[in-house]
Amino acid sequence: FGQRTLTGTEEHKAEALKALLDHVEMSLRHQLTVAYIRSICLFLVPMRMFKAFSAQARLSILTRTFTVCANDVFHFLLIFFTLFMSWAVCGIVLFGNSIEQFADFERAMNTCLRVVLGEIVWYEVREEAGPIVAALWLWTFCFVNSLVVLNMLLAIIMDAYTEVKSSVGSHSETLLEQAYETFTRWRARRAGQRLSVKEVLYALEDKQLPGDVKITPASFCDLVTGLGKEQAEEVLIGALQDADDLERTTHSVSAVIKMVGAVDTRVKAMNRNLTLLIGHSVASATGKVKGPATLETILGAVAALTDSFRDHQEETAQRLLKMEEFARMVSDDTRARSSGGVGQRDFMHSRSKMSRSGLGGSPFDGEEQSTIKFKSSPGPVSTCFPTKCYDS
């Protein structure tokens, strides 16, 4: 600006110098604002390139992954910063008096971020708070924020990536394949060997085709004037592949887990309903329930069948206990008779005692005589248990 000489009194010189410094400060602020705007513009340039990447299937995987997981990542960041600030404030309380890295909230947050990224401040915090307190703060912070929370973020992103990756389709071209195909199409159009996609679409706009018509390469060439058979086959195959990719249903891992849970719930409900219907059918066949199958009648029939089955089990158990005790007594009497030469009269006397004690009679209540057939014997050997017992 050139050299200027300040004239006048000292007060005028001080005011002029202050005004000059204010102008310099304002100029620096404007320059800093322009630098911020330039940096934002430079940041938005690659962001606009993501819009162009969406035209290519494999390049759009990254941008679509961010779009799918944006909602979950937002809620994750709320929890992460809450935990992160909690440990930062705890570090200020424990180490802020003597360690410079925890002197204020800004430095504490920066130090915690460095710890998450792998830089350990063990020696500083140990000298200030002791090994026990320092270990508790540092180990819990590393375990929760580095091992658990960040891996949850990775799981959220990978789940969204799996969903987007499966929706791309197996027929999508890579960037090099698409570039080579574009070049070969351009060269064929220059040589007059094929039509552009726009020309094919314009030729099909005026054609009114029924919905059930089958298009073959020959009929497709008849519909579009100048279309070659090779290009017609290529277009039809590509259309079939795109339709197959669109009809394919894709799900993420979390969606599959939810679907499996829903299927399990429905299968259990079907099993319960079938059990009720079968119970009602059995009860209707036995005459215990009449009329249409309502929820009250089905539940009543199932409860009645359950009580009847329980009573039958108890009765069968009692009969089996009596049979076991009776067989034990017969075995003991047989061994005593074979070893000591017990006569027929003594054996019958002991059996009468067993009968009076309630163990010598038939184990089947209400039956005069029962027959048991042993399948292991060559012939049907029957043994009767009447009031009087005979040797078989």
Backbone torsions as a table, in degrees:
resi	resn	phi	psi	omega
1	PHE	NA	-9.1	-177.4
2	GLY	92.9	169.3	-179.9
3	GLN	-91.6	137.3	178.2
4	ARG	-127.5	142.9	-179.4
5	THR	-107.6	126.2	179.8
6	LEU	-84.4	126.9	179.3
7	THR	-119.6	162.0	178.8
8	GLY	110.1	-165.8	-178.4
9	THR	-76.9	173.2	-179.0
10	GLU	-66.8	-33.1	179.3
11	GLU	-66.3	-42.5	177.6
12	HIS	-64.7	-37.9	178.1
13	LYS	-65.2	-40.4	179.8
14	ALA	-65.7	-40.9	178.6
15	GLU	-66.2	-40.5	178.9
16	ALA	-65.7	-39.8	179.0
17	LEU	-66.5	-39.1	177.9
18	LYS	-64.8	-40.5	178.2
19	ALA	-64.8	-37.5	178.0
20	LEU	-64.5	-43.5	179.1
21	LEU	-65.2	-34.9	176.8
22	ASP	-65.1	-41.0	177.4
23	HIS	-64.2	-39.4	178.8
24	VAL	-64.5	-42.9	179.1
25	GLU	-64.0	-40.6	178.6
26	MET	-65.1	-39.2	178.4
27	SER	-63.7	-40.4	178.6
28	LEU	-66.4	-37.3	177.6
29	ARG	-65.9	-41.5	176.6
30	HIS	-63.2	-39.3	179.0
31	GLN	-65.5	-39.6	177.7
32	LEU	-66.9	-37.3	177.8
33	THR	-64.8	-41.2	177.4
34	VAL	-64.0	-37.6	177.8
35	ALA	-64.7	-39.4	176.9
36	TYR	-62.6	-43.8	-179.3
37	ILE	-64.7	-39.5	178.2
38	ARG	-63.9	-42.3	179.8
39	SER	-64.4	-38.1	177.9
40	ILE	-65.3	-41.3	178.3
41	CYS	-63.5	-41.8	178.0
42	LEU	-66.3	-28.9	177.7
43	PHE	-75.6	-32.6	-179.2
44	LEU	-76.8	-19.4	179.9
45	VAL	-62.9	-51.8	176.5
46	PRO	-67.5	-26.4	176.9
47	MET	-65.1	-35.2	176.6
48	ARG	-71.7	-24.1	177.1
49	MET	-68.7	-27.5	177.4
50	PHE	-62.5	-31.5	176.2
51	LYS	-65.3	-37.5	176.4
52	ALA	-72.0	-31.2	178.6
53	PHE	-65.6	-25.3	-178.7
54	SER	-65.9	-15.6	178.3
55	ALA	-73.6	-21.8	178.3
56	GLN	-104.5	130.1	-171.0
57	ALA	-61.4	-45.3	-176.1
58	ARG	-78.2	-28.0	175.5
59	LEU	-74.1	-25.0	-177.9
60	SER	-81.7	-3.1	-179.5
61	ILE	-61.7	-42.9	-177.8
62	LEU	-65.4	-48.3	-178.4
63	THR	-66.4	-39.4	178.1
64	ARG	-69.0	-30.7	175.8
65	THR	-64.4	-44.7	176.6
66	PHE	-61.6	-37.0	-179.7
67	THR	-68.5	-41.3	-177.6
68	VAL	-68.9	-42.3	-175.1
69	CYS	-92.3	6.6	-175.7
70	ALA	-62.3	-42.1	-178.3
71	ASN	-65.0	-46.1	179.4
72	ASP	-66.8	-37.5	179.4
73	VAL	-66.9	-35.5	178.0
74	PHE	-61.8	-47.0	178.6
75	HIS	-67.6	-33.2	176.2
76	PHE	-64.5	-41.9	-178.7
77	LEU	-64.4	-32.9	175.8
78	LEU	-60.6	-45.8	179.3
79	ILE	-68.4	-41.2	-177.5
80	PHE	-63.1	-46.7	-178.8
81	PHE	-69.8	-29.0	174.9
82	THR	-63.8	-47.3	177.3
83	LEU	-66.2	-40.6	-178.3
84	PHE	-61.5	-46.5	-179.8
85	MET	-69.2	-29.5	177.6
86	SER	-63.5	-45.7	178.0
87	TRP	-69.4	-33.0	177.7
88	ALA	-65.0	-44.5	178.0
89	VAL	-65.3	-39.1	175.9
90	CYS	-62.1	-38.6	176.1
91	GLY	-64.9	-36.2	177.0
92	ILE	-63.8	-42.1	-178.8
93	VAL	-67.0	-39.7	-174.8
94	LEU	-81.9	-43.1	-170.6
95	PHE	-119.1	3.2	-173.6
96	GLY	-68.6	-22.0	-176.9
97	ASN	-76.1	-24.5	-173.6
98	SER	-128.8	-17.5	-179.3
99	ILE	-105.7	128.1	-175.4
100	GLU	-67.5	-31.0	-177.8
101	GLN	-66.7	-18.0	179.5
102	PHE	-116.8	27.0	-176.2
103	ALA	-70.2	-36.2	178.3
104	ASP	-140.4	-179.8	-174.1
105	PHE	-67.7	-38.8	-179.0
106	GLU	-64.4	-45.7	179.3
107	ARG	-67.1	-35.9	179.1
108	ALA	-65.5	-41.4	177.4
109	MET	-63.7	-40.9	178.4
110	ASN	-64.5	-40.6	178.8
111	THR	-66.1	-41.6	177.6
112	CYS	-63.6	-36.6	176.8
113	LEU	-65.0	-39.2	176.7
114	ARG	-65.4	-35.5	177.3
115	VAL	-66.6	-40.1	177.7
116	VAL	-62.9	-36.6	-179.3
117	LEU	-79.7	-3.2	173.5
118	GLY	118.1	-6.0	179.9
119	GLU	-88.3	120.3	-175.1
120	ILE	-98.8	133.9	178.1
121	VAL	-110.8	47.6	-173.2
122	TRP	-68.1	-47.0	-174.2
123	TYR	-65.6	-37.8	-179.4
124	GLU	-66.0	-47.7	-177.4
125	VAL	-73.2	-28.1	179.3
126	ARG	-69.9	-39.7	179.1
127	GLU	-67.6	-26.9	-177.1
128	GLU	-87.4	-50.2	-172.2
129	ALA	-106.3	-3.6	-177.8
130	GLY	93.0	161.4	-175.2
131	PRO	-68.4	-33.3	-175.6
132	ILE	-70.7	-52.4	-179.2
133	VAL	-65.2	-40.8	179.1
134	ALA	-63.8	-41.0	179.1
135	ALA	-66.6	-41.4	178.2
136	LEU	-60.8	-45.7	-178.3
137	TRP	-67.3	-47.0	-174.0
138	LEU	-72.0	-43.2	-176.8
139	TRP	-69.8	-42.5	177.8
140	THR	-65.0	-38.1	178.7
141	PHE	-64.7	-45.6	-179.4
142	CYS	-66.6	-39.1	-177.7
143	PHE	-68.0	-47.0	-174.9
144	VAL	-73.6	-50.8	-172.3
145	ASN	-82.8	-38.7	-175.5
146	SER	-86.5	-42.1	-173.6
147	LEU	-91.4	-37.5	-173.6
148	VAL	-95.1	-57.3	-170.8
149	VAL	-68.5	-44.6	-179.1
150	LEU	-67.8	-32.5	175.3
151	ASN	-69.7	-30.9	173.0
152	MET	-64.3	-40.0	175.6
153	LEU	-61.6	-41.9	178.0
154	LEU	-63.7	-38.8	178.7
155	ALA	-65.2	-39.6	178.5
156	ILE	-62.9	-44.7	-179.1
157	ILE	-67.6	-40.8	-179.2
158	MET	-67.4	-34.3	176.4
159	ASP	-63.4	-45.7	177.7
160	ALA	-66.0	-37.7	179.0
161	TYR	-64.4	-39.7	178.8
162	THR	-63.3	-41.6	178.7
163	GLU	-64.1	-44.4	-179.1
164	VAL	-69.2	-39.4	-178.7
165	LYS	-64.0	-40.0	179.6
166	SER	-71.1	-23.7	-179.9
167	SER	-84.0	-9.6	-178.8
168	VAL	-69.0	-40.6	-179.7
169	GLY	98.9	152.9	-177.8
170	SER	-82.5	-11.5	-177.7
171	HIS	-96.3	3.9	-178.3
172	SER	-73.7	142.5	-176.5
173	GLU	-88.8	152.5	172.8
174	THR	-78.3	173.0	-178.1
175	LEU	-65.5	-40.8	-179.9
176	LEU	-68.2	-40.4	178.2
177	GLU	-64.6	-40.2	179.1
178	GLN	-67.6	-38.8	178.1
179	ALA	-64.8	-41.9	178.7
180	TYR	-65.8	-39.8	178.8
181	GLU	-65.1	-40.1	178.2
182	THR	-63.2	-40.1	179.9
183	PHE	-66.7	-43.7	-179.4
184	THR	-66.9	-35.9	177.1
185	ARG	-66.4	-41.7	179.5
186	TRP	-62.7	-41.7	179.6
187	ARG	-67.4	-37.4	178.5
188	ALA	-68.8	-36.4	176.5
189	ARG	-66.6	-38.0	177.8
190	ARG	-63.1	-33.5	-179.7
191	ALA	-85.9	-3.1	179.3
192	GLY	76.2	22.6	-177.1
193	GLN	-95.1	-10.9	179.9
194	ARG	-153.1	164.7	178.1
195	LEU	-101.0	158.0	175.5
196	SER	-78.3	163.0	-179.2
197	VAL	-65.1	-35.9	178.6
198	LYS	-63.5	-40.5	178.5
199	GLU	-64.4	-37.6	177.5
200	VAL	-66.1	-41.1	179.7
201	LEU	-67.2	-41.4	178.5
202	TYR	-63.3	-36.7	179.8
203	ALA	-70.3	-29.5	-179.0
204	LEU	-86.4	-14.1	-178.6
205	GLU	-65.6	-35.6	-177.4
206	ASP	-84.0	-9.6	-177.2
207	LYS	-87.6	132.2	177.0
208	GLN	-103.9	102.3	-176.8
209	LEU	-106.4	137.5	175.6
210	PRO	-67.2	161.8	-175.1
211	GLY	-74.1	-25.3	-175.9
212	ASP	-98.9	12.6	-178.4
213	VAL	-78.8	142.3	177.2
214	LYS	-100.3	123.3	-177.2
215	ILE	-98.0	125.2	175.4
216	THR	-108.2	165.0	177.6
217	PRO	-57.1	-36.2	179.8
218	ALA	-68.2	-44.8	179.1
219	SER	-68.0	-32.4	177.6
220	PHE	-66.2	-38.1	176.7
221	CYS	-66.9	-31.9	177.1
222	ASP	-71.1	-32.6	179.5
223	LEU	-71.4	-37.5	-177.1
224	VAL	-111.5	117.4	-179.1
225	THR	-72.3	131.7	177.8
226	GLY	87.9	1.7	-179.7
227	LEU	-84.7	128.0	179.0
228	GLY	-79.7	159.4	-178.6
229	LYS	-66.2	-38.6	-179.9
230	GLU	-65.2	-43.3	178.0
231	GLN	-67.5	-36.1	178.2
232	ALA	-63.4	-43.6	176.8
233	GLU	-63.0	-40.5	179.6
234	GLU	-64.0	-42.1	180.0
235	VAL	-66.5	-43.4	-179.2
236	LEU	-66.8	-40.9	178.1
237	ILE	-64.7	-41.7	177.0
238	GLY	-63.7	-37.2	178.1
239	ALA	-65.6	-40.9	178.2
240	LEU	-64.8	-40.7	178.7
241	GLN	-64.9	-41.6	178.5
242	ASP	-66.1	-38.1	177.7
243	ALA	-66.1	-36.6	177.4
244	ASP	-65.4	-40.0	178.5
245	ASP	-68.1	-35.6	179.9
246	LEU	-71.3	-35.9	-179.3
247	GLU	-77.9	-14.8	-178.5
248	ARG	-72.3	130.4	179.5
249	THR	-92.7	125.4	-179.1
250	THR	-117.0	146.4	-179.9
251	HIS	-140.1	150.6	175.0
252	SER	-83.4	175.7	-178.6
253	VAL	-65.3	-43.8	179.8
254	SER	-64.7	-37.8	177.8
255	ALA	-66.2	-37.5	177.8
256	VAL	-65.0	-40.6	178.9
257	ILE	-63.0	-41.2	177.6
258	LYS	-64.7	-40.6	179.2
259	MET	-65.2	-38.8	177.9
260	VAL	-64.2	-41.6	176.7
261	GLY	-62.5	-40.6	178.5
262	ALA	-65.9	-40.1	177.8
263	VAL	-64.2	-41.4	178.9
264	ASP	-62.6	-41.1	178.0
265	THR	-63.4	-42.5	180.0
266	ARG	-67.9	-37.3	178.4
267	VAL	-64.7	-41.1	177.2
268	LYS	-64.0	-39.7	177.9
269	ALA	-64.9	-41.3	177.3
270	MET	-63.5	-40.4	178.2
271	ASN	-62.9	-42.1	178.6
272	ARG	-65.0	-43.0	179.8
273	ASN	-66.0	-39.7	177.8
274	LEU	-64.8	-37.9	177.7
275	THR	-63.0	-41.8	178.2
276	LEU	-64.7	-41.9	179.7
277	LEU	-66.3	-40.5	178.5
278	ILE	-64.8	-40.3	177.1
279	GLY	-62.5	-40.2	177.7
280	HIS	-67.1	-37.9	179.5
281	SER	-65.5	-42.8	178.7
282	VAL	-64.6	-42.4	179.6
283	ALA	-65.7	-36.2	177.7
284	SER	-67.8	-37.2	179.6
285	ALA	-67.2	-34.9	179.0
286	THR	-84.3	-3.4	177.7
287	GLY	85.1	8.1	-179.2
288	LYS	-80.5	-23.7	-178.8
289	VAL	-132.4	134.9	176.9
290	LYS	-128.0	149.8	177.8
291	GLY	103.0	-174.6	-178.4
292	PRO	-69.2	159.7	-178.6
293	ALA	-84.7	97.3	173.7
294	THR	-102.9	170.2	-177.9
295	LEU	-64.8	-39.2	-179.0
296	GLU	-67.7	-43.9	-179.8
297	THR	-66.5	-37.9	179.0
298	ILE	-65.3	-45.5	179.5
299	LEU	-64.4	-39.9	177.8
300	GLY	-64.5	-40.9	179.0
301	ALA	-66.0	-41.4	178.3
302	VAL	-64.3	-40.3	177.8
303	ALA	-64.6	-41.1	178.3
304	ALA	-64.2	-42.9	178.2
305	LEU	-64.8	-36.5	178.2
306	THR	-65.1	-44.1	178.2
307	ASP	-64.1	-42.5	179.2
308	SER	-63.6	-40.8	178.4
309	PHE	-66.0	-38.3	178.5
310	ARG	-65.3	-42.4	177.5
311	ASP	-63.6	-40.4	179.3
312	HIS	-63.8	-39.6	177.2
313	GLN	-62.5	-43.4	179.7
314	GLU	-64.3	-42.7	179.0
315	GLU	-63.6	-42.2	178.2
316	THR	-63.9	-39.2	178.6
317	ALA	-64.0	-42.0	178.0
318	GLN	-63.1	-41.9	178.8
319	ARG	-64.0	-40.4	178.4
320	LEU	-64.7	-38.1	177.3
321	LEU	-63.9	-42.7	178.6
322	LYS	-64.3	-41.4	177.9
323	MET	-63.7	-39.8	179.1
324	GLU	-65.8	-42.9	178.8
325	GLU	-66.8	-39.5	178.5
326	PHE	-64.7	-43.7	178.7
327	ALA	-63.8	-36.8	177.9
328	ARG	-64.7	-42.3	-180.0
329	MET	-66.2	-42.2	177.8
330	VAL	-62.5	-40.5	179.3
331	SER	-64.8	-41.2	178.3
332	ASP	-64.7	-42.2	179.3
333	ASP	-65.4	-37.6	179.8
334	THR	-65.3	-44.9	178.6
335	ARG	-63.8	-38.6	179.5
336	ALA	-66.8	-38.4	-179.4
337	ARG	-69.9	-38.9	-179.9
338	SER	-71.2	-32.1	-178.8
339	SER	-84.1	-38.9	-175.4
340	GLY	-105.0	1.1	179.6
341	GLY	68.0	45.1	-179.8
342	VAL	-69.5	134.4	-177.9
343	GLY	-80.9	173.9	-179.4
344	GLN	-65.0	-37.3	-177.7
345	ARG	-68.1	-43.1	178.0
346	ASP	-63.9	-38.9	179.3
347	PHE	-63.7	-42.4	178.4
348	MET	-67.3	-33.0	177.5
349	HIS	-65.2	-42.4	178.0
350	SER	-67.0	-34.5	179.8
351	ARG	-69.3	-34.2	176.7
352	SER	-65.5	-33.8	175.2
353	LYS	-65.6	-42.1	177.9
354	MET	-62.9	-37.2	179.9
355	SER	-67.5	-39.6	178.7
356	ARG	-69.1	-28.5	179.2
357	SER	-80.4	-5.6	177.5
358	GLY	94.9	1.5	-178.8
359	LEU	-107.6	-15.3	-177.2
360	GLY	-88.0	-14.0	178.8
361	GLY	-76.8	-171.9	-179.4
362	SER	-74.3	136.9	177.2
363	PRO	-72.6	-7.1	179.3
364	PHE	-101.9	106.0	-177.6
365	ASP	-68.0	140.3	176.4
366	GLY	81.4	2.9	-179.7
367	GLU	-116.2	130.9	-179.2
368	GLU	-73.1	-35.7	-175.7
369	GLN	-154.2	138.8	-179.1
370	SER	-129.6	148.3	-177.4
371	THR	-121.6	130.3	178.8
372	ILE	-117.8	126.7	179.4
373	LYS	-110.7	130.2	-179.6
374	PHE	-96.9	121.5	-176.5
375	LYS	-72.9	-22.3	-177.6
376	SER	-76.7	-16.8	-179.0
377	SER	-79.0	155.7	-180.0
378	PRO	-64.2	-38.0	180.0
379	GLY	-124.8	169.1	179.4
380	PRO	-71.8	100.6	177.2
381	VAL	-95.7	120.6	-176.5
382	SER	-111.3	142.6	179.3
383	THR	-127.8	129.1	-176.1
384	CYS	-102.0	144.9	177.3
385	PHE	-123.5	70.8	174.0
386	PRO	-84.3	-163.9	177.3
387	THR	-65.7	-35.6	172.7
388	LYS	-102.4	137.5	-175.0
389	CYS	-104.6	133.8	178.2
390	TYR	-117.3	152.7	175.7
391	ASP	-75.7	137.7	178.8
392	SER	-91.3	NA	NA
